Amino acid sequence: MYLYRVHASLVRVINTIIKLTIGGLLILLLYKQLHTSDLSFYESISAVWDNIKELRMVYLLCIILLMPLNWYIEAHRFKVLLSPVLEISISLSIKCVCSGLSLAAITPNRIGEYAGRIIPLASKNNVQGMISTFVGSLAQNIINIGIGALGGLMVLWYWLDITTVQLFSALACILLFLVAMLYLYFHLELISRLLNRLKRFPWIGKYIPALSSLEHFDRRLLSSVIGLSFLRYLVYTTQYILLIYAFEFDIEWYWVMASVACIYLLQTGFPIPPLLGILARAEIAILIWGIYIQNHGAIVMATLLLWIINIILPSLIGLFFVSKENILTSIGIKNRHHHPS
């Protein structure tokens, strides 16, 4: 269903401006992240390359090979979530995920991912695409928070030497929180009923019928989505662990696993402005790894390398996909061709 009709030549101009803006912001983001207060852009690139040459290359190769697996699982999950109302191919789902990444990279707390994912879809499926993105993100956050809270508890136990009573009290609170989140996740119809009460507001009332698709997710489908989210968590956690060993940090494996879980928990919990993305990630990494490691420069380089592999490379692929799409048509603005009288 098209919302507006705009002259074809104007659509082409606006599309070009939007695409150049997205591309320019992504390139600016990459430049700003690498152009730190201590190093220039070229010095940062050189420092990353020097660190790569000193790494155990087998570990680095495994990290790079796990990146497409990570985003393939995410694409499969998105395809599964759309399946109750829309069947799409895995190739289209990969385009949606990568397009979402290109906008997520330049917006606070990845909010642009919702808009990016619907660009390759037909405009009539926009709401379903956003809802599927929301449910997938909810499932991933449940995994991140659940495992991350346990990892964080281990780190606090090591760092603050908390008592057994405090440890079990914290565990009880974590379990109660997880039970509440899982209950909400497996009863999405509660959100749908809540939204139905907002019909009286014109600005949201027209979208309520489409939001009723929350009720289309049955328990079996939601269980498979949680499973895929856990599988994806294992993949990107393995990448981080391999990177720690690639830099030859001398930490026991169980503290590595707990610390990685804690880092992902903190990254999930705090909204990170795009221009502070790598800086915020580096500060979180230093906060956690600094307990065991004094070489903060190596911690920053490890964080930067993982950010480039897992975020920037797929975002650039997504930028290519976005450049091939008619963005205005994807949001419901249809060309109005001029016919001479």
C-alpha positions as CSV (number, residue, x, y, z in Angstrom):
1,M,0.0,0.0,0.0
2,Y,1.6,3.2,-1.1
3,L,1.3,6.3,1.0
4,Y,2.5,9.0,-1.4
5,R,3.1,9.6,-5.1
6,V,6.1,11.6,-6.1
7,H,7.5,12.5,-9.5
8,A,10.0,9.8,-10.7
9,S,12.8,12.3,-11.3
10,L,12.4,13.7,-7.8
11,V,12.4,10.2,-6.4
12,R,15.7,9.5,-8.1
13,V,17.3,12.7,-6.6
14,I,16.0,12.0,-3.1
15,N,17.2,8.4,-3.3
16,T,20.6,9.5,-4.3
17,I,20.8,12.0,-1.5
18,I,19.8,9.5,1.1
19,K,22.2,6.9,-0.2
20,L,25.1,9.4,-0.3
21,T,24.2,10.5,3.2
22,I,24.2,7.0,4.6
23,G,27.5,6.2,2.8
24,G,29.1,9.4,3.9
25,L,28.1,8.9,7.6
26,L,29.4,5.4,7.6
27,I,32.8,6.5,6.1
28,L,32.9,9.4,8.5
29,L,32.1,7.1,11.4
30,L,35.0,4.7,10.4
31,Y,37.4,7.7,10.1
32,K,36.4,9.2,13.4
33,Q,36.6,5.9,15.3
34,L,40.1,5.3,14.0
35,H,41.2,8.9,14.4
36,T,41.7,8.8,18.1
37,S,43.1,11.6,20.3
38,D,46.5,9.8,20.4
39,L,46.8,8.5,16.9
40,S,46.0,9.8,13.4
41,F,43.8,7.8,11.1
42,Y,46.8,6.3,9.2
43,E,48.7,5.6,12.4
44,S,45.6,3.7,13.8
45,I,45.4,1.6,10.6
46,S,49.2,1.0,10.8
47,A,48.9,0.0,14.5
48,V,46.1,-2.4,13.7
49,W,48.1,-3.9,10.9
50,D,51.2,-4.2,13.1
51,N,49.2,-6.0,15.7
52,I,47.6,-8.3,13.1
53,K,51.1,-9.4,11.9
54,E,52.1,-10.3,15.4
55,L,48.9,-12.4,16.1
56,R,48.5,-16.1,15.8
57,M,47.2,-16.2,12.3
58,V,45.2,-19.4,12.8
59,Y,43.1,-17.7,15.5
60,L,42.6,-14.6,13.3
61,L,41.5,-16.8,10.3
62,C,39.0,-18.6,12.5
63,I,37.6,-15.2,13.8
64,I,37.2,-13.9,10.2
65,L,35.5,-17.2,9.1
66,L,33.1,-17.0,12.0
67,M,31.8,-13.6,10.9
68,P,29.7,-14.7,8.0
69,L,28.4,-17.6,10.1
70,N,27.4,-15.1,12.8
71,W,25.3,-13.0,10.3
72,Y,24.0,-16.1,8.5
73,I,22.4,-17.3,11.7
74,E,21.0,-13.8,12.2
75,A,19.6,-13.8,8.7
76,H,18.1,-17.3,9.2
77,R,16.5,-16.1,12.5
78,F,15.0,-13.1,10.7
79,K,13.6,-15.4,7.9
80,V,12.0,-17.7,10.6
81,L,10.4,-14.7,12.3
82,L,8.9,-13.4,9.1
83,S,7.6,-16.9,8.1
84,P,4.2,-16.7,9.8
85,V,3.2,-13.8,7.5
86,L,5.8,-13.7,4.7
87,E,8.1,-16.3,3.1
88,I,11.4,-14.9,1.9
89,S,14.6,-16.4,0.6
90,I,17.7,-16.6,2.7
91,S,19.5,-14.4,0.2
92,L,16.9,-11.6,0.7
93,S,17.1,-12.1,4.5
94,I,20.9,-11.6,4.3
95,K,20.3,-8.4,2.3
96,C,17.9,-7.2,5.0
97,V,20.3,-8.0,7.9
98,C,23.3,-6.3,6.2
99,S,21.3,-3.3,5.2
100,G,20.1,-3.0,8.8
101,L,23.8,-3.1,9.9
102,S,24.7,-0.2,7.7
103,L,22.1,2.0,9.3
104,A,22.6,0.5,12.8
105,A,26.3,1.5,12.7
106,I,25.5,5.2,12.3
107,T,22.6,5.5,14.8
108,P,22.6,5.5,18.6
109,N,22.0,2.1,20.2
110,R,21.5,0.5,16.7
111,I,18.0,2.0,16.3
112,G,18.6,2.5,12.6
113,E,18.6,-1.3,12.2
114,Y,14.8,-1.3,12.2
115,A,14.7,1.1,9.2
116,G,17.6,-0.6,7.4
117,R,16.1,-4.1,7.5
118,I,12.9,-3.1,5.7
119,I,14.7,-1.4,2.8
120,P,14.9,-4.6,0.7
121,L,11.3,-5.6,1.6
122,A,8.2,-4.5,-0.2
123,S,6.6,-1.5,1.6
124,K,3.5,-3.5,2.6
125,N,5.8,-5.7,4.7
126,N,7.5,-2.9,6.6
127,V,5.7,-3.3,9.9
128,Q,6.2,-7.1,9.8
129,G,9.9,-6.5,9.2
130,M,10.2,-4.2,12.1
131,I,8.2,-6.5,14.4
132,S,10.4,-9.4,13.4
133,T,13.5,-7.3,14.1
134,F,12.1,-6.4,17.6
135,V,11.3,-10.0,18.5
136,G,14.7,-11.2,17.3
137,S,16.4,-8.4,19.3
138,L,14.4,-9.3,22.4
139,A,15.5,-12.9,22.1
140,Q,19.1,-12.0,21.7
141,N,19.0,-9.6,24.6
142,I,17.5,-12.3,26.9
143,I,20.5,-14.5,26.0
144,N,23.0,-11.6,26.4
145,I,21.5,-10.6,29.8
146,G,21.1,-14.1,31.2
147,I,24.6,-15.4,30.4
148,G,26.1,-11.9,30.9
149,A,24.6,-11.6,34.4
150,L,26.2,-14.9,35.4
151,G,29.5,-13.9,33.9
152,G,29.3,-10.5,35.6
153,L,28.6,-12.2,38.9
154,M,31.7,-14.3,38.6
155,V,33.8,-11.2,37.8
156,L,32.3,-9.3,40.8
157,W,33.0,-12.4,43.0
158,Y,36.6,-12.2,41.9
159,W,36.9,-8.5,42.1
160,L,34.9,-7.6,45.3
161,D,35.2,-10.9,47.1
162,I,31.4,-11.1,47.8
163,T,30.1,-13.5,50.4
164,T,28.2,-16.7,49.7
165,V,24.9,-15.1,50.9
166,Q,25.4,-12.2,48.6
167,L,26.3,-14.5,45.7
168,F,23.1,-16.6,46.1
169,S,20.9,-13.6,46.6
170,A,22.2,-12.1,43.4
171,L,21.7,-15.4,41.6
172,A,18.1,-15.5,42.8
173,C,17.5,-11.9,41.5
174,I,19.0,-12.9,38.1
175,L,16.8,-16.0,37.9
176,L,13.6,-14.0,38.8
177,F,14.5,-11.3,36.1
178,L,15.1,-14.0,33.5
179,V,11.8,-15.8,34.3
180,A,10.0,-12.5,33.9
181,M,11.7,-11.7,30.6
182,L,11.0,-15.3,29.3
183,Y,7.4,-15.1,30.3
184,L,7.0,-11.8,28.4
185,Y,8.8,-13.3,25.4
186,F,6.6,-16.4,25.2
187,H,3.5,-14.3,25.8
188,L,3.9,-11.6,23.1
189,E,0.1,-11.4,22.8
190,L,0.2,-9.4,26.1
191,I,2.1,-6.6,24.2
192,S,-0.5,-6.8,21.4
193,R,-3.4,-6.4,23.9
194,L,-1.6,-3.5,25.5
195,L,-1.2,-1.8,22.1
196,N,-4.9,-2.4,21.3
197,R,-5.7,0.0,24.1
198,L,-3.8,2.8,22.2
199,K,-6.2,2.7,19.2
200,R,-7.8,5.9,20.3
201,F,-4.5,7.8,19.5
202,P,-4.6,8.6,15.7
203,W,-0.8,8.6,15.2
204,I,-0.6,4.9,16.3
205,G,-4.1,3.6,15.9
206,K,-3.6,3.0,12.1
207,Y,-0.7,0.6,12.8
208,I,-2.5,-1.5,15.5
209,P,-3.9,-4.0,13.0
210,A,-0.4,-4.7,11.6
211,L,1.0,-5.0,15.1
212,S,-1.4,-7.8,15.8
213,S,1.1,-10.0,14.0
214,L,2.8,-10.4,17.4
215,E,0.1,-13.0,18.1
216,H,1.3,-15.0,15.1
217,F,4.5,-16.2,16.9
218,D,3.7,-19.5,18.5
219,R,5.7,-21.1,21.2
220,R,7.5,-23.5,18.9
221,L,8.7,-20.7,16.6
222,L,9.8,-18.6,19.6
223,S,11.7,-21.5,21.1
224,S,13.6,-22.0,17.8
225,V,14.4,-18.3,17.7
226,I,15.8,-18.5,21.3
227,G,17.8,-21.4,20.2
228,L,19.2,-19.5,17.2
229,S,20.0,-16.6,19.4
230,F,21.9,-18.8,21.8
231,L,23.8,-20.4,18.8
232,R,24.7,-16.9,17.5
233,Y,25.8,-15.9,21.0
234,L,28.2,-18.9,21.0
235,V,29.6,-17.8,17.7
236,Y,30.4,-14.2,18.6
237,T,31.6,-15.2,22.1
238,T,33.9,-17.7,20.5
239,Q,35.3,-15.0,18.2
240,Y,36.1,-12.8,21.2
241,I,37.7,-15.7,23.1
242,L,39.8,-16.6,20.1
243,L,40.9,-13.0,19.8
244,I,42.0,-13.0,23.5
245,Y,44.2,-16.0,22.8
246,A,45.4,-14.5,19.5
247,F,46.8,-11.6,21.5
248,E,48.3,-14.2,23.9
249,F,46.8,-12.7,27.0
250,D,47.6,-14.9,30.0
251,I,44.1,-15.5,31.5
252,E,42.5,-18.7,32.7
253,W,39.8,-19.9,30.2
254,Y,36.9,-19.7,32.7
255,W,37.8,-16.1,33.5
256,V,38.0,-15.3,29.8
257,M,34.5,-16.7,29.3
258,A,33.0,-14.9,32.3
259,S,34.6,-11.6,31.3
260,V,33.5,-11.8,27.7
261,A,29.9,-12.5,28.9
262,C,30.2,-9.5,31.2
263,I,31.4,-7.2,28.4
264,Y,28.5,-8.2,26.1
265,L,26.1,-7.6,29.0
266,L,27.4,-4.1,29.5
267,Q,27.3,-3.3,25.8
268,T,23.7,-4.5,25.7
269,G,22.7,-2.4,28.7
270,F,24.1,1.0,27.7
271,P,23.0,3.1,24.6
272,I,26.2,3.9,22.7
273,P,26.3,7.0,20.4
274,P,27.8,6.0,17.0
275,L,30.7,8.4,17.1
276,L,31.7,7.0,20.5
277,G,31.1,3.4,19.6
278,I,34.6,2.0,19.6
279,L,35.7,4.4,22.4
280,A,32.8,3.1,24.6
281,R,33.6,-0.5,23.7
282,A,37.3,0.0,24.5
283,E,36.5,1.6,27.9
284,I,34.2,-1.3,28.8
285,A,36.9,-3.8,27.7
286,I,39.6,-2.0,29.7
287,L,37.2,-1.9,32.8
288,I,36.9,-5.7,32.6
289,W,40.2,-6.9,31.1
290,G,42.1,-4.4,33.2
291,I,41.5,-6.7,36.2
292,Y,43.9,-9.2,34.7
293,I,45.9,-7.3,32.0
294,Q,48.0,-4.1,32.3
295,N,48.6,-3.7,28.6
296,H,45.6,-1.4,27.8
297,G,46.9,-0.6,24.3
298,A,46.5,-4.3,23.3
299,I,43.0,-4.4,24.8
300,V,42.0,-1.4,22.7
301,M,43.5,-3.0,19.6
302,A,41.7,-6.3,20.2
303,T,38.4,-4.4,20.6
304,L,39.0,-2.3,17.5
305,L,39.9,-5.4,15.4
306,L,36.7,-7.3,16.5
307,W,34.7,-4.1,15.8
308,I,36.1,-3.9,12.2
309,I,35.5,-7.6,11.5
310,N,32.0,-8.0,13.0
311,I,30.5,-4.5,12.4
312,I,32.3,-2.5,9.8
313,L,32.9,-5.2,7.1
314,P,29.2,-6.4,7.1
315,S,28.1,-2.8,7.3
316,L,30.0,-1.9,4.1
317,I,28.4,-5.0,2.4
318,G,25.0,-3.6,3.6
319,L,25.9,-0.2,2.2
320,F,26.3,-1.9,-1.2
321,F,22.9,-3.5,-0.9
322,V,21.3,-0.2,0.2
323,S,22.8,1.5,-2.8
324,K,20.9,-0.9,-5.1
325,E,17.5,-0.3,-3.6
326,N,14.9,2.3,-4.2
327,I,14.6,3.6,-0.6
328,L,11.6,5.8,-1.1
329,T,9.6,2.9,-2.7
330,S,10.6,0.7,0.2
331,I,8.9,3.1,2.7
332,G,5.7,3.4,0.6
333,I,6.4,6.4,-1.7
334,K,5.5,5.5,-5.3
335,N,6.8,7.1,-8.5
336,R,4.4,9.3,-10.3
337,H,5.5,9.3,-13.9
338,H,4.8,12.4,-16.0
339,H,2.5,11.9,-19.0
340,P,2.5,14.7,-21.6
341,S,-1.0,15.9,-22.4
